[in-house]
Amino acid sequence: MSGASVAHTAVADPDLRRSIAATLLPGFVGTTLPAWLEERLRGGLGGVCLFGQNIATAEQLRALTDAIYAANPDAVVAIDEEGGDVTRLYYGSGSPYPGNAILGRLGDAGYTERVAHRVGQELRRAGVNLDFAPDIDINSNPDNPVIGVRSFGSTPEVVAEHGAAWTRGLQSAGVAVAAKHFPGHGDTGTDSHLELPVVDLSPRQLRERELVPFRAVIDAGARAVMTSHILLPQLDAVHPATLSPAIIEGMLRGELGFDGVVVSDALDMQGASGERGIPEAAVLALAAGCDLLCIGTENTDEELATIEQAIADAVAAGRLPAARISAAAARVRTLARSLLPAPPTVESANSAHDAPDERAKFADSTVGQSQVREADVAAAERAFDVSEHAREWLRENGGGRYSVVRIDTVANIAVGTAPWGPFSEVEADPRTAWAAAFTANPAVVFTENDHPDLVLAAQSPVLVIGKDNHRHAFARAAIDRLRAERERVLVVDMGWPSDDRAYADIATFGASRLVGRALLELLGRRT
């Protein structure tokens, strides 16, 4: 353990204190359990949310989760593991899973279910019992800066089918899903980490599109649903969804009939607490119907004490019924007690999802160390959108030499700084023929603030690789310049491309390590 213990909040009523504690889900700094957090877990803290910076190795992660359960056997241990661009288990190397957009494009719900089951097995072995996935937002806006390839698709039918399949697969491994972001973050043009998006849709429009996937995952047995920090003025003109009784109690619980745990998205996001602060956001979220409050990434004992006191003060002032807190705490405890982690020694898997030889592999695997599978690589490539121009470029230059222009845009906070695309694959496994051929090519890196001169071999074919190229003016300018100066330019977009594919000769619909491997293999042969 690390860190000194600090005096807790002065909430006088011990039952109220424990109920308040059970609704809180903080993050923390470091790879071992701090003393202050251990003490709070012993006092009934609802659980802990793990992020990439909390994970170093498989052994370290399991030791950490074991320490959490030793302090509170009824703890929720949550993580954002979407099995694609948003990964925490593979934050240092890139994910060996395809990601939602590729799964949706493949159209094989059985495959989606099997992938989710594999993710669930890894999480359970790690000691995680709640996953903030699947993302079932409908990416109806190709300019969305925070959803994109995290979505299964742009239609409610595709997202509903694959969201339900992911729910079945993950939960069959003994890990609960928290489907997100209710009632739908796909039609936004801004990022709720940074500001409050406004979605001006009517209840009828929501029922016909955004709510369809949520109905599907609820029918599939989703144990939890995560709310979004977006304003829907036709439902509640004042409060974002996380803080709105009309949206949580009225729509999610009343209309959709959901009776599981409602989890808030992180309250340190500007969309929730920007104008009111985290303590007041916590009060309003509980009053609106949230049960488990995700606080943020690097919380402290002092922050939790302030939040607890604000909630207790709201109860004393009659703003928040104590019964609401008790009901929320009961839901959280019931969920946690139903989700036992795998024992420290990994048991042999016995799942209908996997053939006997695959079950043996799973029994020997460790979290964060799964290798890219060739079958998954082939599946990912089938989901690529490859233009005729790209096919011609590959026929002429595949397997040969070319100059690489890497366009690095600022990743949204959900994705973070995890390695991506072919660059993550060559870092993780530089010995493969694909990686060696790719890294032998001259390369430059473009960023919004750094535009190096294009010192490229004369007459050399050019490969441009970026994410969401069309959304970034500097990326469009760099690509336009290259196309004007060179004849043989291939542009790859590893994000969600514009509908016209103007800056995506190849659209991969994902940038996980697995997808990077699939792109390397495509580039390494003539088609």
N, C-alpha and C positions, 0 to 999 in steps of 0.2 A: 504494500500500500504506500501511497505517497500523499504529501500535503497535510497540513495541520487542521485539526477540527476547529470549527467556529461555532459559537453559540447560535442556536436556532431561533426561529421566530417565537414570539411570546404569546402565541395562540393559547388561551387558557384551557378551553374544553378539550380534553384528550381525545374524545371520540371525533370531534370536529377536526382536530388537528390531523388525525390519521386519515380521515376521509379526504381532506384537502390534499394531503401528501399523495394519496393513491391516484389522484387525477393528473399528477405531474410527470412529465417525461423529459428530463434535461439531457443535454450533451455535456461533454467535458473534454478537457485537454489531456492528452497523454495516452499511453498504451497500457497502463496499469490503473487499478481502481483507486482513486484518491480516498484518503481517510474520511474527508467530509462527506463524500458520496456514499461510502460504505455505511457511515453512521445514519445517514438519511434513509438508506435502504432498510436498515434494521428498524427504523422508526416507521416503516410502512410506505416509503416512496413507491409510486406506481411502477417505475422502471427506468430504463436508460435507453437513449438513442445513440447508436454507434455510427461513426462517420469514417471516411477513409483515413484520416489522421490518427484514428484509434487503432488501426490494424497494421501490424508489421509482418507477422508470420502466422501460419495456421496454428502452431502450438501456442503462441502468445495470445491469439484471439480466444482459443478455447480456455486457456487459463484465466483470461479476463472474464468471460461469461460464467465460468465456474465460480469465480469470486463474487460475482453479482448474485448468483443463486444462493451461495452460502450465506450472504447477508440477508437476502429476502427470497425464499423459495417461490413466492408468488409474484416475482418481478416479471414485467414485460421487458424483453430485450428486443429492440426494434432496429431496423436498418432500411436504407434506401437501396435495394438491389433489384434493378429492373431487368438485368440480364442483357445489357446492350451498352449504349453510350453512357447511361447513368449506372455506374457500378461502384460498390464500396469494397466488395471482396477482392476485386481486381483493380483497385484504384492506382496501384503502382505499375501495372503492366498492360491494362486493357482487357476487356472481357472476352472470354472464349465462346460467348453466346451471340446469336445473331441480332437480337433487338426486335422490338415490336413491329416497326414498319416493314421489315423483311418478312416476319412471320405473317403479317396481314397480306402482303403481296403474294406469298406462296399459296395462301388459301387452303392450307391443310390444318384444320383444327386439331386433328390427332397429333400432328407434329408439334404444334404449339403446346399442347397439353404435356407431351413428353419432355420438351425443353423446360417448361415450368417445373415439372417434377424433379428434374435434375438440379435446377436451381434450389428447389426446396430441400433436397437431400443435403446439398452443401451447407445450406443455412442451418439445418437442424444439427448436423455434425458440429458446426461451429458454436452451437448453443443459442442461436437466434430463434425466437418463436413468433415474431411478427414482422412481416415484410411490407414496406410501403410500396406495394405494387399489386396488381398491374395498373399502369396508366391507361385509363379508358376514356381519355379526352378524344374527341373527334377533331382531327387536325383539318378543319374546314378552311383555315386561313393559312396559305403557304408562307406568309410573312410572319407567322407566329414565332417569337424569339425564344420561347422557353419550352414548347412542346415538340413540334416537328417530328423527328423520327422516333420519339418516345411513344408516339401514337401508333395504333395498329392500322390506321387508315383515315380516309376523309369521308366515309359514309357510316351511318349508324349501324347498318347491318354487319359490315365487316368488323367493326370495333366490338359490337355486342357478341358476335360469335367467338372471336378470339379472346376477348376479355373473360368470357365464361369458361373457355377452355383453359386459360392460364389459371383461373381461380381453382378449377378442379385439380389441375396438375400440381400446383404448389401445395394446396391444402391436403392432398393425398399423401404428401411427405411429412405431414405433421406440423406444418408452419401455417399460421393464419395470414390471409391477405388483408391489406387495407387498400381497397380500390380507390382510385383518385382521378381527378380533383373535383368533387361534387360542388355544384351541379354541371360542371364542364368548363374547362379552361382552353378549349381548342380554338375558339373563335376570337381570340384576343390578339392585339398587335403590340402589347407591352408585357413586361415581365413583372409579376407580383412580388418577386424578391426586391424589386427596386421602386415600384410605385403601385398604385391601385388601378388595375384595369377595369374598364366599364364594358359590360356586355348588355346591350339594349335589346334583349329578346323578351317576347311575351311568354307567359306560362304555356300557351298553346305551342309556340315554336319550340320551347324546351322539351315539351312532351313528345313532339314529333321527331326530335333529333337528339339533343344532348342527354336526355334521360333514358333513351333506349338501352345503351350499354349498362347503365346502372341497374335497370330492371333485370337485365340478363345476369349480371354477376350476383345480384341478390337472390335470384331464382337458383343460381348455381351454388348458393350457400356461403357467400362471402361473410366472414366473421367480423370485418370492420370496414368502414368507409372513411376516407379522408376528405375533409372539406377544402375549398379553395378560398383564397383571399381576392375575390372579384366582386365588383358591385353590379347588381342586376336591378336597375332602378324601377323596372316594372313589377318587381316583387317586393323590394325593400330599397327605398331611395336613400337611406341613411347608412345602413350597415352592410359591409361585405358579407359574403355567404357564411363565413366562419362565425360571425357575430350576429347572425340573423335568425331569430326564432321562426319567422315565417318560412325560411328556406330549410332549416334543420328540422324543427318540430312539425311544421306544416307540410313541407314537401317530401323530405326524406323519410321521416317517420310516419307521418299521416298518410300521404298519398302513395308512397312506394311501400309502406309497411315494413321498413327496416327496423329490426329490434336488436341489432348487434351494437358493437362499440363504435361511436363516432369519434374520430381522431382529428384534431385540428392540424392543418399544415403549420409549419414552424411560426411561432408568434413573433420571432425577431424579424420577420419579413416586413418590408415597408407597407405592403398591402393590408396588414393586420394592425401593426402597432405604430406606424409612422407618425400619426398625429396624436396618439393617446398614450403611448408607452406600453411595455409588455404587461405590467401588473393589471392595468385597466383592461387591456385586451383579454387577459385571462379571465377576469370577472365576467366580461360580456360573453365570452365563448362558452363558459359554463352555463350562464343564464340562457343562452340561445339553444343549448342542448348538446354541446360537446361533452364527451366523457373523459377523454384522455388528451392532455394538452402537450403537444410537442413544443418545447420552449425554444430551442436553438442548438447551436453547435458547440459553443465554448462557454457554458454557464458556470456560475460559481455558487458557493454556499450563500453568500450575501444576496445574490439575485433571487435565489429560491426563497429566502426568508422574506424578502420584500414582496414577492408574489403571494406567498401564503398569507402574509398579514393583510394585503389588499383584499384577498378573498374573504378572510375572517371579518374584516371591517365591513365588507359589503353585506355579509350575513347579519351582522349586528345592526346595520342601518336599514334592514328590511329590503335591500335591493336584490338579494339572492337567497332563495329559500334553502335552509340547511338540508331539507329533504332532496333537493336537486343534486346537491353534492353527494349525499349518501347514495343516491341511485346511480350516479356516475361511477363512484368508487366501487359499488357492487358489481357493475358491469365489467369494469377493468379486472377486478379480482377473479370473477368467474371465467373470463377469457384466459387469463394467465394460468389458472389452476387446471384448465383443460388442455394446456399445451406443454407437455413435458419435453425437455430437451433430450437428445440422444445421450446415452452414457458416455463418459470420457473415452472409453475404449470403443471404437466404432464397431457396431454389430454388423453382421452380414446383412446386406439388403435382401429384401424378399418382396419384390414388387411386380405386379402384372405389367408395369410399364416397360420393363427391361428384360431382355433375353438373359439366360444364365451367365454367358460370358461377360455381359455388361454388368450384371449384378456383382460379379467378382471384382471388376474394375472399380465399381462404386465403393465396395467394401474397403479397398486399399487406398482410395483417393483421399486427399486432404484439401480442406477449403483453401481457396486461393491458389491452388496448384494444378487445377484441371488443364489438360492440354487441348489445343484446338483439334477437333475431329474432322477427318477428311469428308465424312458424309455431310457434316454441317457446312463445310467450305463449299461443297458442290451445291448444296441447297441455297446458300446465300447468293452464289453467282447466278442461279436461275432467277432470282428476284431482281437482278440488275436491269435497268432500262438502258440499252445500248443502241445508240443512233447508227444510221448507215454510215455517217462520216466516221464514227468511232470504229466501226467494223473495217472500213477501208484503211484507217490509220494503223489498226492492229495487223491487218494483212501485210502492210508494207513494213511495219516497224516492230511488231511483236517479237519478243525474244532478242531484239537488237539493242543498240545504244541510243540514248536520247538524253535531253537535259530536263531536269526536274525543277519545277517552280512550286514550292510549298506555300500556300496562303494560310497563314495563321490568324484567325479571327478570335476575338475575346469570347471564351466559352461562357454560357450562362452558369449561374451558381449551382444549379442542380447537377450539371455535368462536371464542373470543376476542372481540374488540371490533369485528369487521367490521360495517359498516352492514347493516341488515336490512329486509326487507319493503318496503312502499310508501315508507318514509322514506328508504331507500337510493336508490330510483328517482327521487324528487323532488329529492334532492341531486344525483344524477348528471345528470339531464336535466329541469330545472325548466320548460323552455319548452313541453313538451307540454300539450295541453288537459287530459289526465287529471291531470297534476301540478298545473297551475294551479288546477283546480277543487278538488282535495284540500287544497291549502295555503291556500285561501281560507276554510276552515272553522276556527272556534275550536277550540283544542286544549289539553289538559292532559296531564301526564305523571305517572304513578304509579310509585313504586319501593317496595321493601320498607321503606326508611327515610324516605321522603318521601311523605306522603299529603295532597296539597293539597286544599283545598275545591273541590267541584265547582261552579265558577262557569260554568255553561252557560246558554245562551239558554233562556228560558222556553218550554216545550212543544217544544223542538227535539228531533228524533230524535237518538239517540246511537249512535255507532259505537265499539266497544271493540276494540282490537287488541293481542294479546299472543302469547306463545309458551308452550306447555305450561301453560295457565291452571290446569288442575285440580291441578297439583303444588304450587302456591304459595298458602298460606293468605291472604296479603294480597290476592292477585289474586282469589281466590274471594270474599273479603269485599267488595271494591270492586264486583265484578259483581253480587253479591247485592243490595247497596245500590242500585245503579242500577236494577236490575230492579224493586225494591220501590217506587222513587220515580218511575220513568218508564214510560210505556206502550210507547214505540217504541225498544227497545234491541236492537242487533244486535251479537253477540259473535263475533269472528273469532279463531280459534286458528291461528297459523302454525307451531306445533310438532306434536308427536304427541299427539292428544287422548285423553281417556279413552274407554273403549268406549261409555259411555252418552251421550257428546257433551254432557254437562251444561253445559259451559262452552265450547261450540263450535257456534254456529249455522251458521258456515261453518268448515270445517277445510280448510286449504290444503295441509297435509303438507309444508311447507317455507317458508323465509323468505329465499330468495336474492333478489337484485335482480330477476331475471326473474319470480319468483313475485309479488313486490310489484307489478310492472307488470301482471301478469294480474289481480291483485286490484283495482288502480286502474281498469282497463278494465271489470271487472264492476260496480264501484261507480258508474261513470260512465254507466251506461245502465239503463233500466227493463226488467226481464225479465218 
